[in-house]
Amino acid sequence: MLDHLIKGATVVDGTGAPARVADVGIRDGRIVLPEPGATARTTEDATGLVLAPGFVDPHTHYDAQLFWDPYATPSMNHGVTTVAGGNCGFTLAPLHPDRPEDADYTRRMMSKVEGMALKALEEGVDWSWSSFAEYLDALDGRIAVNAGFMVGHCALRRYVMGADAVGGQPTPEQLAQMVALLKEAMDAGAWGLSTTQSSTHSDGDGAPVASRHAAPAELIALSRAVGEHEGTQIEAILAGCLDQFSDDEIDLFVEMTAAAGRPLNWNVLTIDAAVPERVPRQLAASERARKSGGRIVALTMPILTPMNMSLGTFCALNLIPGWGEVLGLPVPERIAKLRDPEVRAGMLRRADSREAGVFRRLAHFGRYVIGDTYSRENEGLTGRVVGDIAAERGQDPFQALVEICANDDLRTVLWPMPSDNDPASWALRAETWQHEDVLLGGSDAGAHLDRMCGAPYTTRFLGDCLRGRKLVPLERAVKMLSDDPARLFGLRERGRIAEGFHADLVLFDPERIDAGPATLVHDLPGDSPRLDSRAVGIVSVRVNGVETVRDDEVTGAIPGRVLRSGRDTRTVSTQ
């Protein structure tokens, strides 16, 4: 007797094999491919619907959100059944038991660098753990998705070095303590090490985060420790991830993955036909790694993620070189500076410089669309393009944008229209996706909550494949979202519809599958805002055989598991 039987579904099994109409059963949380006439306690007719493996999101920041939102919304609504957290060097553990101020430092850092509402971090998480093992235990049995976590380099440094983690270098004894702490975390189930040396990552005090001060020898020592544990990985961010790697950065990545003998993934490969040299330069790191006994995997998004901006709050505009000095001023001073033609001219020069890297794309202000406004002077501007308003007013686009925002005391919501939405860029994406070391992902789900909404990339991509650009067939698209990331992380018996595999499943209507528009909601602890997106065409999501979503509504079930390295992951060869 089966627990549940899904009859007549169009099964896309995650392997890339052609779709087939079949029945799929579930028993004790596992997939059963039933014999004709099999009986079940419950049955559903899935005629005309596609049944696929649950999707695996390889880059999220649900480390905190899962405590107040065990359903990892909106990712789970969009068919994601497994998330990888603890990325970019940032985790909530370990925390030194004798320094309660470390939790406050971590909250403020996460609020600044990952755009998590400070009130939500303070009110929605109990911060009762010290070790990484205790952090994982705090999530066990209370989540609806499967979740695995890297251990963040910043937390390791802070635990061992205290305040000296920012700006300091470890003594040999301190480095040995960091290595031991990392091994302890992996013994408890951490998936490996995550780290960052990106110039965009600053803590709550505005200082470079702790891992940015690490010398190559420290990173190599930690990487070597990763290789001593079963089923582990490295995730790393360098400044060149945003545009193009330097020779030294490629050397560092190659040394790290070779020292570990484990795959290293990085986020995010931006593909733009206007910068044709970027993709081959970034993938040169992968080619070098394979020759050195390692493997480097680039994550890239298959959609253009909606992202809003503001001159009033911290956002990607602050990361343009030199802009943070102006946008960090008190609002009245900021408005005065922005209204100064010489200041604006200087900001535009910096935004168009090579050092701005991928952020150069944010400086096309004539392509911005005005979102929410708050003053009488701006009535009627919502939904209008800044370039059109500027032409009417005889102003340059940046000047027009500044005046609009100043009328709202800089609260105006701005939506930049992407400059890489052209046919050539989409053709380059389809070509790049074929590379063996390119993986779809990089949603940042759980972070930057009031600025972007990358979680729906799964449903939006499938809708595009079925009814839009049709860049890849459905079978390959499902494989890219499920089996490919599952294989990278070495997930045991997940990522495919196969006999005996865990019943992580998503059932959807191929005629409707899509994602709704990003809308701002206030449902975080402390009434803090975030962007949300409804799933369209998702009929059912099951995690470990238990239904967690039905018609885009969570059921309240929490069958997810904390996936621990070694037990739930196997070592993935770098060759």
Secondary structure, DSSP 8 states (H G I E B T S, - for coil): -EEEEEEEEEE--SSS---EEEEEEEETTEEE---TT--EEEEEE-TT-EEEE-EEESSB-TTTHHHH-TTTTTTGGGTEEEEEES-TT--S----TT-THHHHHHHHHHHHHS---HHHHHHH------SHHHHHHHHTTS-SSEEEE-EEHHHHHHHHHGGGGTT----HHHHHHHHHHHHHHHHHT--EEEEEE-TT-B-TTSSB-GGGG--HHHHHHHHHHHTTSTT-EEEEEEGGGGS---HHHHHHHHHHHHHHTSEEEEE-----TTSTTHHHHHHHHHHHHHHTT-EEEEEE-SS---B-B-SSS-SGGGGSTTHHHHHTS-HHHHHHHHT-HHHHHHHHHHHTSGGGGGGGGGG-GGGEEE----SGGGTT-TT-BHHHHHHHHT--HHHHHHHHHHHTTT---EEE--S--SHHHHHHHHHHTTSTTEEE----BTSSTTTB--TTHHHHHHHHHHHSS--S-HHHHHHHHTHHHHHHTTBTT-SS--TTSB--EEEE-TTT-EE---EEE--SGGG--EEE--EESEEEEEETTEEEEETTEE-S-----B--BTTTB------
